[in-house]
Amino acid sequence: MSRLAIWFHHKEWRLFHFINASCHHKSLNYFFSMITHLGGATATISITLFISLFFPAPGKYWGIQSMIALTISHIIVVMIKRRYRRQRPYIIYPETKTPGQILTDHSFPSGHTTAIFSIVTPFMYYMPSIAVYLFLIACLVGLSRIYIGLHYPTDVIAGALLGSLVGLTTVYFTI
């Protein structure tokens, strides 16, 4: 490994360790274990389906765009995880604090983070008045993935970028 790669890995490990180990508190454990589910399949599919079926136009169309972005981003995440088989933090670092939820797939990129960013991006585009709140929620989902020990910071950053890019691309091509 090059010196730059070693330096970067060390910095990422320190950030991961700070978020995962140094910041643990009983109330944060509960908060992050709940908010992480907003990026899961049940929540993201349910939210986009509900909006697509029951909201009036134009919200209905934004929900459909979110559903398309979610589907495309999920396919891309699966392909990347198969190609780049990055082991999850708790496998590499046994001292990682996890809620006992052991996942068998690979770490890169974060699927939960990708999913939440892909579904909120169309709404942020069309409703800039609530964009800050949606962005904050999506960031908290990403942060939760590090806090509960299932992802590295770069997994989350990659997921946020991928989800946002797919969300914006979907908006662009479905207007």
N, C-alpha and C positions, 0 to 999 in steps of 0.2 A: 504494500500500500504506500502511496505517496505521502509526503509529510502533510500536504494539504488535506488529504483524505483522513489521515489520522487525527489532525487537528479538528476537522469538522465532526468526525465521529465522537471525539471527546466532548466537544461542546454540546452536541445533541444528547449524549448520555447524561451530562450534567443538567441540562434543561429537563430531560425526562425524569431524572431522579428528583429534582426540585419539585416538579409538579406531582409526581407519583408518591414520593415518600415524605418530603419535608412539609408539604401543605396539608397533610391529612388531619381531618377533624371530624368528629361524629356527625355534625350537621352537614358538612360538605360531602361526606360519604353518602348520606341519604339523598341530597340534592343531585349530585352527579350520577348516582345510580338510577335516578328517575329520569333526568333530562336526556340521558344517553339514548333512551328508547325512542325519542322523537326522530332519530335518524334510522331506526330499524325498519324492517320491511312492513310490519303490521301498521305502524303509525304512518309511514310515508305513503303506502298504498291506500290506506283508509282515508287519509286527508285528501289526496288528489282525486280519488274516486268520489268522495262526498261532494267536493267542490264542483267537479265535472258534472255530476248528476243533479245536484239540488240548488246550485247558485244560479241566479239570473245572469244573462249576458251583461257585460263582457267578462265577468268573473268566471263563468262557465268555461270560456275559451282559454283563460289563463290557467285554469285547472287542467284542461286537456293538454296544454303546452307543458305544464309541470309533469303530467303523467308520461308524456312522450320523452321528456328530458330524463326522468327517473328511469325509464326502461332502457334508453340508449346508454346512460351512464352506468347502469348496472352491468350491461353486457361488456362495456369497456373495462370496468373494474375486474370482472371475472377473467377476462383475457390477460390483463396486466398481472393479476395475482398468479396465474398459471405460468407466466413468463418469468417474473421476478419473485422467486420463492423466498421472501424475507421472513425469517422466523419471528414470532411474536416476542415482545420483551420478556415476558415471564419465563420463556424457554431459555433465553440467553442469560438473564439475570434472575436467579432464584429468589433474591430478596425483594423482587417486585411485589407491590401490594395489589392484589386482585380480589374481586368480590367472590371468587370461587368459580366464576364463569370461565370455563376453558373452551376455547375455540380451536377448531382443527384446521381451518384454512390459513392462508398466509396473511401477513401484516400489511403489505404495501399494495395499493393505497388503502386508506380507511374507507370502507364501504358506507358506514353510517354517515361520515362527514360528506362524502360524495353525494349521497342520497339527499341529505337535508339541503345542501347548497344547490343541487339541481332543481329541487322543487320550490325553493324560495326565490331563486333568481328571476323567474318570470314575474312574480309578484313585486319584487323590488324594482324591476324595470318599469312596470305599469303604474305602480303606486309608490312613488318616491317619498311620500309623506310617512310611510311606515317602514321604509327600507332599513333605517338604522335599527329598528326593533327586530326585524327579521334577520338581519345580519348578526346582531347580538345573539339571538337564539341559535343560529347556525354555528357561530363561533363557540358557544357554550357546549353544544353537542360535540364539536371537535375536541375541545378541551377535556370534556368528560372521558373521551376515549383514551387520552393520555393518563388522566387522573386514576382511572380504574385499571390501568396497567395493560391495556390491550393493544396500544399503538405507540409508536415513536412520534415525535413532533413532525418529522418529514412525511410520515404516512398521512397525517392530518392535513398538512399544508398541501400535499399533492391531491388529496381528496377534495379540499376546498377549491383549489384551482380547476380541477377536472369537472367538478359539479357545476361551478360557475360558468366555465367555458361551454359545457354542453347545454346548460340552461339558456345562455345568451344565443348560442347557435340555433337552438330550437325556436326561440323567439324570432330570430332573424328570418329563418326559413319557413315559418308558419304564419307570418303576418298576412 
